[in-house]
Amino acid sequence: MALYLCLRQDKDVQIFSPSPTTVEFNRIIGVNKITQELGNKNLIIRFTDYKADDIERVSYDIENSQFRLTVIPRQRISPPGKDQIELSYSGVSADTIIMVGGANESHFPAITSRELTSANIVHVGIKDLSLSSNKSYLSFSRPASSVSEVVASLIKESGMVIDEDIATNLLMGIENASNNLSDPTVTAETFSVVAGLMKLGARRAVLQPIANKEEFPQGAIPGRYTSQQNTSQTPVQSLTQDQVKADRPLQQFSKQEKNLSDQDDPSQSNDMEKAPNDWLQPKIYKGTSIS
């Protein structure tokens, strides 16, 4: 998506993926631009749930330099509704095909199309692509922590503009592929690329892990107790009166501590110094200035 957003600044670009885009990719900026149909040569207009026999004829004209298509239904038959119009494309008209990632030709079945015979093929990835056919292609692949790291360097070397959205997509790709920069493939170059993207305004999407109750130490959750003998198997349960008596060390105080607590209680001490009587009298402030 980052490469697509860069190229569309001055090129006519289409991004295609044969596999459907799942919910986990919704955080990628511009993900709605990905199509599952490779084709931008011919426009196809289809009427869904509408009988073709109900159309008497179709005509077109040009009005104010704009093309207008008119669908005329038969008498006493309603025309197709707006919700019944389906637009799609067929045929491929491309000068260059850029393949991102992948390992072999089976990951890019679209390049076997006859319409792409004369198109230039470029591959960007972290390892060389293995093609069974005799197709020649230009490779920008090199070892890296992720394809996003390679794309980030390629965009920078090409002199294309990287805005905040492009930088954010690249940073998310690097973090996702490298397990938040903890993968052994991460190098100093990776951190340099990440630093450059963050300077350009890349936003991180760090997910905070949810803590489990079992991860808390014993006694950390009030009213909960986990048996030390079966910590890994016994679920957390509420204390009963019998358990309180049996597990007295959890809340037992020594006699000395109790006596010390009683001595610190003002209600139990007879030697407490009483406050002076004038402390309880109302106080009157007298002054010569009024603000």
Secondary structure in CASP SS format (residue, H / E / C, confidence):
PFRMAT SS
TARGET T0000
AUTHOR 0000-0000-0000
METHOD secondary structure of the structure
MODEL  1
M C 1.00
A H 1.00
L H 1.00
Y H 1.00
L H 1.00
C H 1.00
L H 1.00
R C 1.00
Q C 1.00
D C 1.00
K C 1.00
D C 1.00
V C 1.00
Q C 1.00
I C 1.00
F E 1.00
S C 1.00
P C 1.00
S C 1.00
P C 1.00
T C 1.00
T C 1.00
V H 1.00
E H 1.00
F H 1.00
N C 1.00
R C 1.00
I C 1.00
I C 1.00
G C 1.00
V H 1.00
N H 1.00
K H 1.00
I C 1.00
T E 1.00
Q C 1.00
E C 1.00
L C 1.00
G C 1.00
N C 1.00
K C 1.00
N E 1.00
L E 1.00
I E 1.00
I E 1.00
R E 1.00
F E 1.00
T C 1.00
D C 1.00
Y C 1.00
K C 1.00
A H 1.00
D H 1.00
D H 1.00
I E 1.00
E E 1.00
R E 1.00
V E 1.00
S E 1.00
Y E 1.00
D E 1.00
I E 1.00
E E 1.00
N C 1.00
S C 1.00
Q E 1.00
F E 1.00
R E 1.00
L E 1.00
T E 1.00
V E 1.00
I E 1.00
P E 1.00
R C 1.00
Q C 1.00
R C 1.00
I C 1.00
S C 1.00
P C 1.00
P C 1.00
G C 1.00
K H 1.00
D H 1.00
Q H 1.00
I E 1.00
E E 1.00
L E 1.00
S E 1.00
Y E 1.00
S E 1.00
G C 1.00
V C 1.00
S C 1.00
A C 1.00
D C 1.00
T E 1.00
I E 1.00
I E 1.00
M E 1.00
V E 1.00
G C 1.00
G C 1.00
A C 1.00
N E 1.00
E H 1.00
S H 1.00
H H 1.00
F C 1.00
P H 1.00
A H 1.00
I H 1.00
T H 1.00
S C 1.00
R H 1.00
E H 1.00
L H 1.00
T C 1.00
S C 1.00
A C 1.00
N E 1.00
I E 1.00
V E 1.00
H E 1.00
V E 1.00
G C 1.00
I C 1.00
K C 1.00
D C 1.00
L C 1.00
S E 1.00
L C 1.00
S C 1.00
S C 1.00
N C 1.00
K C 1.00
S C 1.00
Y C 1.00
L E 1.00
S E 1.00
F C 1.00
S C 1.00
R C 1.00
P C 1.00
A C 1.00
S C 1.00
S C 1.00
V H 1.00
S H 1.00
E H 1.00
V H 1.00
V H 1.00
A H 1.00
S H 1.00
L H 1.00
I H 1.00
K H 1.00
E H 1.00
S H 1.00
G C 1.00
M C 1.00
V C 1.00
I C 1.00
D C 1.00
E H 1.00
D H 1.00
I H 1.00
A H 1.00
T H 1.00
N H 1.00
L H 1.00
L H 1.00
M H 1.00
G H 1.00
I H 1.00
E H 1.00
N H 1.00
A H 1.00
S C 1.00
N C 1.00
N C 1.00
L C 1.00
S C 1.00
D C 1.00
P C 1.00
T C 1.00
V C 1.00
T C 1.00
A H 1.00
E H 1.00
T H 1.00
F H 1.00
S H 1.00
V H 1.00
V H 1.00
A H 1.00
G H 1.00
L H 1.00
M H 1.00
K H 1.00
L C 1.00
G C 1.00
A C 1.00
R C 1.00
R C 1.00
A C 1.00
V C 1.00
L C 1.00
Q C 1.00
P C 1.00
I C 1.00
A C 1.00
N C 1.00
K H 1.00
E H 1.00
E H 1.00
F C 1.00
P C 1.00
Q C 1.00
G C 1.00
A C 1.00
I C 1.00
P C 1.00
G C 1.00
R E 1.00
Y E 1.00
T C 1.00
S C 1.00
Q C 1.00
Q C 1.00
N C 1.00
T C 1.00
S C 1.00
Q C 1.00
T C 1.00
P C 1.00
V C 1.00
Q E 1.00
S E 1.00
L C 1.00
T C 1.00
Q H 1.00
D H 1.00
Q H 1.00
V H 1.00
K H 1.00
A H 1.00
D C 1.00
R H 1.00
P H 1.00
L H 1.00
Q C 1.00
Q C 1.00
F C 1.00
S C 1.00
K H 1.00
Q H 1.00
E H 1.00
K H 1.00
N H 1.00
L H 1.00
S H 1.00
D H 1.00
Q H 1.00
D C 1.00
D C 1.00
P H 1.00
S H 1.00
Q H 1.00
S C 1.00
N C 1.00
D C 1.00
M C 1.00
E C 1.00
K C 1.00
A C 1.00
P C 1.00
N H 1.00
D H 1.00
W H 1.00
L H 1.00
Q C 1.00
P C 1.00
K C 1.00
I C 1.00
Y C 1.00
K C 1.00
G C 1.00
T C 1.00
S C 1.00
I C 1.00
S C 1.00
END
